């Protein structure tokens, strides 16, 4: 779901890595088969937040977000790969009647978790296009977000999370455009 985007990439990445970590824990070195599991999950949340960066921060709206996550987990004796896409349907309504609807709104993610050295590699690429409308439905503005997040870490304590001292490479790029 789309909470403020600074949290989104980390949350999605953590979910992917935790899934990979849990799946990796279930793989034994003696296992010789490849296990494939598809996932398809939908959830809806409603919350109150400002619109990221394009309107005054004190102008709060009620956002309803439906997140549809689809993807695949592939387990081998030496690694687990999680790959998928989160599709978002976003609508935010403001007290003055203005509202925001989503257009293209998706996050593609990949996580690879290896054994026995517990090296994790994860990547998220997000694209979010929204339109701001007047109360009568007339388009009056746009918001565009592009975000990528890549991380490589050695999970020395085996908790499936990148802890301080475990991250070897991290790159985060974020671009917000209001029109």
C-alpha positions in Angstrom: 0.0 0.0 0.0 1.1 3.5 -0.6 2.1 5.3 2.6 4.6 8.1 2.3 7.1 6.8 -0.2 10.2 7.1 2.0 8.7 4.1 3.9 7.3 2.3 0.8 10.5 1.0 -0.7 11.9 -0.1 2.6 8.7 -1.8 3.5 8.3 -3.6 0.2 12.0 -4.6 0.2 11.7 -5.9 3.7 8.6 -7.9 2.9 10.4 -9.5 -0.1 13.5 -10.2 1.8 11.6 -11.7 4.7 9.7 -13.9 2.3 13.0 -15.0 0.8 14.6 -15.5 4.2 11.7 -17.7 5.4 11.8 -19.7 2.2 15.5 -20.1 2.4 15.3 -21.4 5.9 13.0 -24.2 4.6 15.6 -25.3 2.0 18.0 -28.0 3.2 21.3 -28.6 1.4 20.2 -32.2 0.7 17.2 -30.9 -1.2 17.7 -31.5 -4.9 14.5 -30.2 -6.3 13.4 -26.8 -7.3 10.2 -25.5 -5.7 8.1 -22.8 -7.3 5.3 -21.0 -5.6 3.2 -18.2 -7.1 1.5 -15.6 -4.9 -1.5 -13.3 -5.5 -2.6 -11.1 -2.6 -4.9 -8.1 -2.5 -5.5 -5.8 0.4 -7.1 -2.3 1.0 -6.2 0.3 3.6 -7.5 3.8 4.4 -5.4 6.4 6.2 -5.0 10.2 6.5 -1.9 11.8 5.1 -0.7 14.8 3.1 0.0 14.4 -0.7 3.7 13.9 -1.1 5.4 17.2 -1.9 2.9 18.8 -4.2 0.4 20.4 -1.8 1.0 22.1 1.6 2.1 19.5 4.2 -0.6 20.6 6.6 -3.4 19.8 4.1 -4.4 16.3 4.9 -6.5 14.0 2.8 -8.1 10.6 3.3 -6.4 8.1 1.1 -7.7 4.7 0.1 -5.2 2.3 -1.4 -5.8 -1.1 -2.8 -2.5 -3.1 -3.3 -2.5 -6.2 -5.5 0.8 -8.1 -5.2 1.6 -10.9 -7.7 4.8 -12.8 -8.2 6.7 -16.0 -7.8 9.1 -17.6 -5.2 11.6 -20.0 -6.6 13.5 -22.2 -4.1 16.7 -24.2 -5.0 19.1 -25.8 -2.6 21.4 -22.8 -2.8 19.1 -19.8 -3.1 15.6 -18.4 -3.0 14.4 -15.8 -5.6 11.4 -13.7 -5.0 10.1 -11.7 -8.0 6.9 -9.8 -8.5 5.0 -6.6 -8.9 2.8 -4.5 -6.6 0.0 -2.7 -8.4 -1.7 0.1 -6.5 -5.1 1.8 -7.0 -4.9 5.1 -5.1 -7.5 7.7 -4.4 -7.2 10.6 -2.0 -10.0 13.1 -1.1 -9.3 16.5 0.5 -11.8 18.4 2.7 -12.3 21.1 0.0 -13.5 18.5 -2.5 -10.3 18.1 -4.5 -9.2 14.6 -5.1 -6.3 12.6 -6.5 -6.6 9.4 -8.6 -3.8 7.1 -9.6 -2.8 6.3 -13.2 0.2 4.0 -13.6 1.2 3.0 -10.0 3.4 0.0 -9.6 6.5 -1.4 -7.9 8.5 -4.2 -9.4 10.7 -6.1 -6.9 13.3 -8.8 -6.9 15.1 -10.4 -4.0 17.7 -13.2 -4.0 18.7 -14.9 -0.8 21.7 -17.3 -0.9 22.8 -20.0 1.4 25.1 -20.9 3.1 26.7 -17.4 3.3 23.3 -15.6 3.7 23.9 -12.9 1.1 20.8 -11.0 0.1 20.4 -8.9 -3.0 17.2 -6.9 -3.4 15.9 -4.3 -5.8 12.7 -2.3 -6.1 11.7 -0.1 -9.1 8.7 2.1 -8.5 6.7 4.3 -10.9 3.7 6.3 -9.7 1.7 8.8 -11.8 -1.3 10.6 -10.2 -3.7 13.3 -11.3 -5.1 16.0 -9.0 -8.7 17.0 -9.8 -10.9 20.0 -8.9 -14.1 19.1 -7.0 -16.0 19.1 -10.4 -13.6 16.5 -11.9 -11.4 18.9 -13.9 -7.7 17.9 -13.9 -5.7 20.6 -12.3 -2.3 19.0 -11.6 -0.1 16.0 -11.7 2.3 14.2 -9.4 5.0 11.8 -10.7 7.2 9.7 -8.6 10.1 7.5 -9.8 12.0 5.5 -7.1 14.6 2.8 -7.2 16.2 1.1 -4.2 18.9 -1.6 -4.3 20.6 -3.2 -1.4 23.2 -6.0 -0.9 23.8 -7.3 2.6 25.2 -10.3 4.5 22.6 -11.5 7.0 25.1 -12.5 9.6 22.5 -12.9 12.4 20.0 -14.7 10.2 17.0 -12.5 11.0 16.2 -11.7 7.3 16.7 -7.9 7.8 19.5 -5.6 6.8 20.9 -4.6 10.2 23.7 -2.0 10.9 27.0 -3.4 9.8 25.5 -6.0 7.4 24.8 -3.7 4.4 27.7 -3.8 1.9 26.0 -1.9 -0.9 22.9 0.4 -0.9 21.6 2.8 -3.5 18.4 4.8 -3.3 17.2 7.2 -6.0 14.0 9.2 -5.7 12.5 11.8 -8.0 9.2 13.7 -7.4 7.7 16.0 -10.0 4.6 18.2 -9.5 2.9 19.7 -12.5 
